[in-house]
Amino acid sequence: MKTRAKGTRVRKKCRDLLEGAGFLVDVVEKTGKFNKETDLFGLFDLIALNDSGLPTYVQVTCSNPHTSKPYQEFIDKYGNKHMRVVQYVWIDRTGWILYDYQQHKKYSRVKLYEN
């Protein structure tokens, strides 16, 4: 499977997971032949709102997480109690791993088993 197709498939799985949990989700990643900007703030693929309007900025990856430094820097600089930054990593034949970044703290890592 080509990388772009796998990325699209995994992003849709994550979107379905979040929508199933009651989030309103939109894809903010802009891709195209001539478009050089791909992610929101250069970091995020999705933005999700829960029922109380709390925004969650989501990065979706396959197999390996991205380095935590830019996400931690983003939440440390712009974060507050009214937003959330997470990274969902899809591991084939295993499921999701969730990295939840919090302001001025080390991220938490949670395995979500879903096939």
N, CA, C and O of each residue as an XYZ file, in Angstrom:
460
protein
N       0.843     -1.174      0.000
C       0.000      0.000      0.000
C       0.890      1.240      0.000
O       1.894      1.288      0.710
N       0.526      2.226     -0.785
C       1.312      3.448     -0.853
C       1.157      4.261      0.428
O       0.136      4.189      1.112
N       2.185      5.028      0.732
C       2.229      5.801      1.978
C       1.054      6.759      2.095
O       0.429      6.847      3.152
N       0.749      7.473      1.026
C      -0.346      8.446      1.067
C      -1.686      7.749      1.324
O      -2.494      8.235      2.114
N      -1.920      6.627      0.666
C      -3.175      5.894      0.858
C      -3.288      5.359      2.278
O      -4.362      5.407      2.878
N      -2.186      4.850      2.818
C      -2.205      4.342      4.190
C      -2.464      5.487      5.165
O      -3.232      5.326      6.114
N      -1.836      6.637      4.943
C      -2.060      7.792      5.811
C      -3.508      8.241      5.803
O      -4.071      8.565      6.849
N      -4.113      8.261      4.620
C      -5.520      8.643      4.505
C      -6.411      7.643      5.222
O      -7.356      8.035      5.907
N      -6.122      6.363      5.075
C      -6.912      5.308      5.728
C      -6.810      5.412      7.249
O      -7.815      5.292      7.950
N      -5.604      5.635      7.755
C      -5.398      5.727      9.201
C      -6.033      7.001      9.756
O      -6.604      6.978     10.846
N      -5.942      8.113      9.019
C      -6.577      9.354      9.460
C      -8.089      9.172      9.542
O      -8.719      9.681     10.469
N      -8.685      8.448      8.576
C     -10.128      8.182      8.611
C     -10.488      7.300      9.804
O     -11.519      7.521     10.439
N      -9.654      6.300     10.122
C      -9.896      5.446     11.309
C      -9.904      6.300     12.576
O     -10.754      6.123     13.449
N      -8.955      7.223     12.667
C      -8.886      8.094     13.844
C     -10.101      9.008     13.908
O     -10.675      9.217     14.977
N     -10.482      9.543     12.776
C     -11.667     10.404     12.733
C     -12.904      9.627     13.185
O     -13.703     10.134     13.973
N     -13.063      8.401     12.689
C     -14.200      7.569     13.095
C     -14.160      7.263     14.594
O     -15.200      7.257     15.252
N     -12.964      7.009     15.136
C     -12.801      6.751     16.562
C     -13.254      7.957     17.389
O     -13.988      7.806     18.366
N     -12.816      9.142     16.995
C     -13.178     10.363     17.722
C     -14.669     10.673     17.587
O     -15.316     11.050     18.564
N     -15.210     10.516     16.387
C     -16.640     10.771     16.202
C     -17.480      9.785     17.008
O     -18.537     10.145     17.526
N     -17.016      8.552     17.112
C     -17.703      7.556     17.928
C     -17.687      7.908     19.409
O     -18.564      7.486     20.163
N     -16.685      8.686     19.825
C     -16.593      9.124     21.221
C     -17.349     10.438     21.449
O     -17.308     10.995     22.546
N     -18.041     10.935     20.411
C     -18.870     12.127     20.577
C     -18.222     13.431     20.170
O     -18.761     14.497     20.470
N     -17.086     13.385     19.499
C     -16.419     14.602     19.049
C     -16.943     15.032     17.687
O     -17.366     14.201     16.884
N     -16.913     16.335     17.432
C     -17.125     16.893     16.111
C     -15.730     17.060     15.524
O     -14.908     17.776     16.094
N     -15.447     16.412     14.396
C     -14.087     16.331     13.871
C     -14.028     16.904     12.465
O     -14.937     16.701     11.660
N     -12.939     17.628     12.178
C     -12.701     18.121     10.829
C     -11.245     17.881     10.470
O     -10.358     17.975     11.319
N     -11.012     17.572      9.202
C      -9.660     17.372      8.694
C      -9.112     18.739      8.317
O      -9.727     19.456      7.529
N      -7.968     19.106      8.869
C      -7.363     20.401      8.567
C      -6.135     20.263      7.682
O      -5.544     21.259      7.265
N      -5.757     19.027      7.401
C      -4.607     18.792      6.550
C      -4.981     19.122      5.116
O      -5.970     18.612      4.589
N      -4.183     19.981      4.487
C      -4.425     20.357      3.098
C      -3.335     19.739      2.249
O      -2.162     20.086      2.392
N      -3.704     18.835      1.375
C      -2.703     18.230      0.522
C      -3.098     18.405     -0.933
O      -4.276     18.529     -1.266
N      -2.121     18.412     -1.762
C      -2.351     18.525     -3.191
C      -1.027     18.642     -3.919
O       0.029     18.811     -3.310
N      -1.110     18.550     -5.218
C       0.097     18.566     -6.034
C       0.884     19.867     -5.878
O       2.115     19.853     -5.856
N       0.175     20.985     -5.769
C       0.846     22.279     -5.714
C       0.783     22.940     -4.348
O       1.302     24.042     -4.175
N       0.159     22.293     -3.377
C       0.011     22.873     -2.048
C       1.151     22.400     -1.153
O       1.308     21.201     -0.926
N       1.930     23.322     -0.656
C       3.067     22.979      0.191
C       2.708     22.947      1.674
O       3.407     22.305      2.458
N       1.628     23.628      2.078
C       1.186     23.597      3.472
C       0.326     22.365      3.667
O      -0.677     22.182      2.976
N       0.711     21.532      4.593
C      -0.043     20.301      4.755
C      -0.796     20.211      6.074
O      -1.930     19.732      6.079
N      -0.232     20.640      7.174
C      -0.860     20.477      8.490
C      -1.171     21.831      9.120
O      -0.529     22.833      8.807
N      -2.152     21.853     10.002
C      -2.480     23.042     10.771
C      -1.296     23.385     11.673
O      -0.854     22.543     12.456
N      -0.790     24.579     11.577
C       0.394     25.037     12.324
C       1.617     24.173     12.035
O       2.589     24.204     12.789
N       1.575     23.408     10.955
C       2.673     22.509     10.627
C       2.750     21.295     11.535
O       3.744     20.568     11.507
N       1.710     21.059     12.348
C       1.750     19.981     13.340
C       0.556     19.030     13.322
O       0.723     17.845     13.610
N      -0.636     19.510     12.995
C      -1.854     18.737     13.272
C      -2.633     18.383     12.013
O      -2.703     19.170     11.069
N      -3.226     17.173     12.014
C      -4.031     16.683     10.901
C      -5.524     16.929     11.111
O      -6.255     17.188     10.155
N      -5.973     16.847     12.362
C      -7.393     16.964     12.683
C      -7.595     17.959     13.807
O      -6.702     18.190     14.623
N      -8.774     18.540     13.837
C      -9.196     19.301     15.009
C     -10.537     18.723     15.430
O     -11.411     18.488     14.596
N     -10.693     18.498     16.722
C     -11.907     17.870     17.252
C     -12.453     18.722     18.392
O     -11.697     19.254     19.205
N     -13.766     18.842     18.436
C     -14.441     19.572     19.515
C     -15.326     18.603     20.273
O     -16.077     17.833     19.674
N     -15.234     18.645     21.613
C     -16.143     17.813     22.389
C     -17.448     18.566     22.601
O     -17.596     19.684     22.109
N     -18.390     17.982     23.318
C     -19.709     18.607     23.469
C     -19.680     19.914     24.244
O     -20.626     20.696     24.148
N     -18.626     20.175     25.010
C     -18.518     21.451     25.715
C     -17.679     22.468     24.934
O     -17.433     23.570     25.422
N     -17.243     22.105     23.730
C     -16.505     23.042     22.880
C     -15.010     23.057     23.089
O     -14.322     23.905     22.521
N     -14.483     22.141     23.889
C     -13.042     22.074     24.135
C     -12.330     21.591     22.871
O     -12.589     20.475     22.419
N     -11.430     22.407     22.283
C     -10.732     21.962     21.071
C      -9.600     20.989     21.404
O      -8.869     21.161     22.379
N      -9.485     19.978     20.573
C      -8.405     19.012     20.677
C      -7.681     19.005     19.341
O      -8.278     18.731     18.300
N      -6.386     19.311     19.381
C      -5.564     19.293     18.182
C      -4.931     17.911     18.081
O      -4.285     17.449     19.021
N      -5.118     17.247     16.928
C      -4.764     15.837     16.784
C      -3.762     15.646     15.647
O      -3.968     16.133     14.535
N      -2.683     14.936     15.938
C      -1.749     14.457     14.931
C      -1.932     12.955     14.821
O      -1.968     12.258     15.834
N      -2.048     12.450     13.599
C      -2.238     11.025     13.368
C      -1.013     10.491     12.635
O      -0.597     11.062     11.628
N      -0.435      9.402     13.132
C       0.728      8.801     12.486
C       0.561      7.286     12.422
O      -0.303      6.707     13.081
N       1.407      6.668     11.613
C       1.411      5.220     11.458
C       2.723      4.668     11.985
O       3.791      5.197     11.678
N       2.650      3.625     12.763
C       3.787      2.822     13.220
C       4.713      3.502     14.224
O       5.018      2.909     15.259
N       5.169      4.718     13.956
C       6.107      5.397     14.858
C       5.589      6.783     15.221
O       5.117      7.512     14.348
N       5.670      7.152     16.479
C       5.248      8.512     16.847
C       6.258      9.536     16.347
O       7.449      9.252     16.215
N       5.754     10.729     16.075
C       6.655     11.830     15.768
C       7.344     12.244     17.057
O       6.860     11.938     18.147
N       8.455     12.928     16.945
C       9.143     13.407     18.133
C       8.226     14.316     18.944
O       7.465     15.097     18.373
N       8.291     14.221     20.245
C       7.366     14.953     21.109
C       7.727     16.426     21.266
O       6.895     17.220     21.705
N       8.940     16.798     20.918
C       9.412     18.162     21.186
C       8.523     19.259     20.588
O       8.149     20.170     21.325
N       8.159     19.228     19.289
C       7.338     20.332     18.771
C       5.944     20.397     19.393
O       5.392     21.485     19.555
N       5.372     19.248     19.742
C       4.046     19.244     20.355
C       4.105     19.781     21.781
O       3.218     20.516     22.215
N       5.158     19.409     22.503
C       5.330     19.915     23.860
C       5.601     21.421     23.840
O       5.083     22.158     24.680
N       6.406     21.874     22.888
C       6.667     23.316     22.769
C       5.389     24.079     22.434
O       5.157     25.165     22.966
N       4.562     23.519     21.557
C       3.298     24.167     21.189
C       2.390     24.303     22.393
O       1.868     25.387     22.652
N       2.190     23.218     23.138
C       1.288     23.263     24.291
C       1.864     24.132     25.409
O       1.108     24.791     26.123
N       3.188     24.144     25.575
C       3.795     24.998     26.596
C       3.626     26.471     26.260
O       3.410     27.293     27.151
N       3.722     26.810     24.972
C       3.636     28.219     24.567
C       2.197     28.707     24.447
O       1.875     29.795     24.926
N       1.334     27.927     23.820
C      -0.020     28.388     23.516
C      -1.102     27.711     24.343
O      -2.258     28.134     24.302
N      -0.759     26.682     25.085
C      -1.754     25.888     25.782
C      -2.379     26.566     26.982
O      -1.805     27.478     27.578
N      -3.556     26.104     27.317
C      -4.249     26.500     28.530
C      -5.210     25.377     28.893
O      -5.236     24.342     28.227
N      -5.983     25.569     29.924
C      -6.869     24.497     30.369
C      -8.044     24.289     29.419
O      -8.842     23.371     29.609
N      -8.154     25.137     28.395
C      -9.263     25.055     27.464
C      -8.877     24.462     26.112
O      -9.576     24.669     25.121
N      -7.772     23.729     26.068
C      -7.377     23.053     24.835
C      -6.590     21.794     25.159
O      -6.114     21.606     26.279
N      -6.465     20.938     24.154
C      -5.771     19.673     24.340
C      -4.960     19.371     23.084
O      -5.393     19.678     21.973
N      -3.784     18.771     23.261
C      -2.934     18.354     22.150
C      -2.661     16.865     22.314
O      -2.160     16.430     23.351
N      -2.997     16.074     21.273
C      -2.790     14.634     21.333
C      -2.176     14.135     20.027
O      -2.271     14.778     18.982
N      -1.555     12.985     20.123
C      -1.025     12.300     18.957
C      -1.517     10.853     19.010
O      -1.275     10.141     19.985
N      -2.204     10.430     17.959
C      -2.651      9.047     17.841
C      -1.702      8.327     16.895
O      -1.464      8.786     15.778
N      -1.162      7.201     17.342
C      -0.252      6.394     16.529
C      -0.922      5.053     16.272
O      -1.261      4.333     17.211
N      -1.114      4.716     15.000
C      -1.715      3.441     14.630
C      -0.605      2.416     14.436
O       0.301      2.619     13.628
N      -0.676      1.327     15.170
C       0.255      0.215     15.034
C      -0.521     -0.936     14.391
O      -1.498     -1.421     14.961
N      -0.088     -1.371     13.209
C      -0.789     -2.444     12.496
C      -0.927     -3.685     13.371
O       0.000     -4.075     14.080
N      -2.098     -4.291     13.302
C      -2.446     -5.519     14.034
C      -2.395     -5.358     15.553
O      -2.444     -6.355     16.274
N      -2.300     -4.150     16.042
C      -2.279     -3.908     17.486
C      -3.358     -2.908     17.888
O      -4.195     -3.210     18.739
N      -3.347     -1.734     17.292
C      -4.322     -0.702     17.620
C      -3.664      0.644     17.819
O      -2.581      0.911     17.298
N      -4.326      1.475     18.569
C      -3.887      2.853     18.774
C      -3.041      3.003     20.021
O      -3.232      2.300     21.013
N      -2.095      3.938     19.950
C      -1.385      4.432     21.130
C      -1.637      5.933     21.159
O      -1.423      6.623     20.162
N      -2.085      6.430     22.285
C      -2.425      7.838     22.443
C      -1.351      8.534     23.270
O      -1.037      8.104     24.380
N      -0.793      9.602     22.728
C       0.129     10.470     23.454
C      -0.629     11.752     23.762
O      -1.054     12.460     22.849
N      -0.797     12.052     25.036
C      -1.554     13.219     25.474
C      -0.572     14.221     26.087
O       0.036     13.952     27.123
N      -0.426     15.377     25.438
C       0.529     16.402     25.887
C      -0.175     17.393     26.793
O      -1.284     17.844     26.505
N       0.490     17.728     27.900
C      -0.058     18.691     28.845
C       0.962     19.780     29.106
O       2.170     19.555     29.040
N       0.457     20.953     29.400
C       1.318     22.117     29.570
C       2.307     21.917     30.719
O       1.921     21.594     31.842
N       3.589     22.116     30.414
C       4.694     22.056     31.379
C       4.783     20.709     32.109
O       5.226     20.655     33.256
N       4.364     19.624     31.446
C       4.456     18.285     32.017
C       4.917     17.330     30.930
O       4.840     17.646     29.743
N       5.392     16.175     31.333
C       5.717     15.135     30.366
C       4.412     14.526     29.859
O       3.445     14.392     30.609
N       4.396     14.166     28.597
C       3.191     13.582     28.006
C       2.851     12.246     28.662
O       3.708     11.584     29.247
N       1.586     11.869     28.549
C       1.171     10.541     29.004
C       0.962      9.663     27.770
O       0.575     10.153     26.709
N       1.218      8.372     27.916
C       1.111      7.405     26.822
C       0.134      6.322     27.239
O       0.308      5.679     28.275
N      -0.907      6.122     26.418
C      -1.947      5.149     26.724
C      -2.172      4.258     25.509
O      -2.318      4.750     24.390
N      -2.200      2.938     25.734
C      -2.515      2.005     24.654
C      -4.020      1.846     24.566
O      -4.688      1.562     25.560
N      -4.542      2.030     23.364
C      -5.962      1.818     23.099
C      -6.060      0.663     22.133
O      -5.739      0.816     20.954
N      -6.489     -0.476     22.597
C      -6.533     -1.663     21.743
C      -7.820     -1.657     20.948
O      -8.906     -1.838     21.498
N      -7.692     -1.449     19.655
C      -8.837     -1.495     18.762
C      -8.362     -1.992     17.419
O      -7.389     -1.466     16.880
N      -9.004     -2.963     16.878
C      -8.633     -3.482     15.557
C      -9.731     -3.249     14.562
O      -9.597     -3.619     13.396
